[in-house]
């Protein structure tokens, strides 16, 4: 683990300019926002000067972390939750996506860059899911772990939403536990024990989903965007997204008409929209077809109450009611 930085002010231990330059360790004030890391020498120098300026304007210190614990940065909530559960009291975990924020749009502040560059490991999703985080990860070498590129995590096509399937979450637990155990071998048994406990919790969640969703009047899952494909595949549902995998992409008028026609032809009772996204499009189709609307949580940031398991159980309740399960 890294020792806590000594002394006030700004520390820049290593900055390699040129393509793919690397920030190894830095501290700066809260005003600076990182927008790009992969840059040429001129941009690298500009960022270094900006960080120095931010430090000069701020006497603030980032929160001190215990040198006896593994320092973990997680790109967004599901990864942070797994790291917190597996790490327990042996890990300090920072979630880079604030509660209520869309992870795709996150821009890293200087405090977050500090935390990441001083962390022992960062877990993130590749494939363009969080561009700002991926840019930072590109300069971290083995210190950054792309969960989607890790063995044991089943990832299909361009859909990154693996965390919405409890069984695929088991692969993420294995990845996190394995890395923490490798970094902190003296506590490897503790990480293994906590990972086993979390595995049993996720398996119980999966069993409940199977029990409830195995007896539904309706198998068509109409959602505001295609975030629930893995969940639908695991539990025998057919996802129909109004928008595609990218939640920021507006569906065309033709797509809206296609989905409205599908809802009519299949007597779909409920159109689901997501927490953090506008319900406008789902409500429009519901009004045109006489369907009801309900909310699903894509868990892209920390839930308003409870944790991952609690939020997934609320999703199950919404699905049970919306799909007519008995």
Steps between C-alpha positions, in 0.01 A plus 500: 500500500613858445597701810297814555659810338705713734481873533258756358475630149541345160697184428581379152721192521499398137364651181611347173413734215426387150233262369334310783680694773465369851406672823645297787423706808363848548303715737310811406213722605134430428456740211676309226300268273679237292372490144778316318805295590612365166672796345824625353777688686332839473176381654687306767684815598174695502335250734802505732485880513126489563551261788769720644266797473222311671734404781616859542141615536407237754642405834268201522620148554332188362368270771773296663476126443634227722825353363402163650205455262487440129407817313235429235343727238181377333365660185133480603267358764470126420879464497531709817237286673684178420833651612344624825343164574807292414748746648305556820709683757819420312434733207426870448274534194422816306210503253584731208134546398304724740157392613238607246754552220507328161830306493541553125526876552730504803796737488770445758586774745853550626411335832385190313814495287701521821311205649543289186871569453564415864282188493637148491242401239215649298212284372315633195295395196665538162338524161429873518263476796675784689741682269659724765574202724637296211738779406636502852522120501701502177800640688480272802625172357420202724360735764175527302277194458246496217228276638350441155838377377550266795466122495176379653287801403275411207470799270310489170522750215497863604272467803689587823207451742630175650430613858123478448523121484575355847677199348733718295570698816656180637778540245561856617525377860768252394698767314493743793578236762788363295663839455459601866648168613797547266563851630457408866606138530502505879123550495423277202295261713282786626428617145417144397258464792321826424484416130340165585240674716420747223478216249236328713305827522503544123403137443202549732404813306523304175279226646235754594504652150457154349216410734306821430574556131440137411123550528405822318211570267724715289857430383550826308708753696460842340758745640603856430843377387671165460661470843332176607605261224706271723228490763239419234717225354560337839132492596331420171373849416513684168637852533367766265683829543350827386855632467811291450783418739608864512253671733594844364389415145154628413283241322380594155129561427506175303631310805234654724232388256648148485501464878147640533383247241679221687333601827159495333551169317634316807259655751793629707362621831799698628772714345802538728716809529810547710610694799738780389334523156205709389174303491369712212545252214368201696202704614427607143481140379299398807246775435468404133446132577319506833787326682612587850851613591737382774855577610804274488834594654796436268729543802744719312553707814447441871132436584306759695454244778641158573758322288529299178305202632220716641470696174494181294221363720302819438557442129364149545186635667449743211547221246266267689223759498565635149529157331211340688706235677334270751 
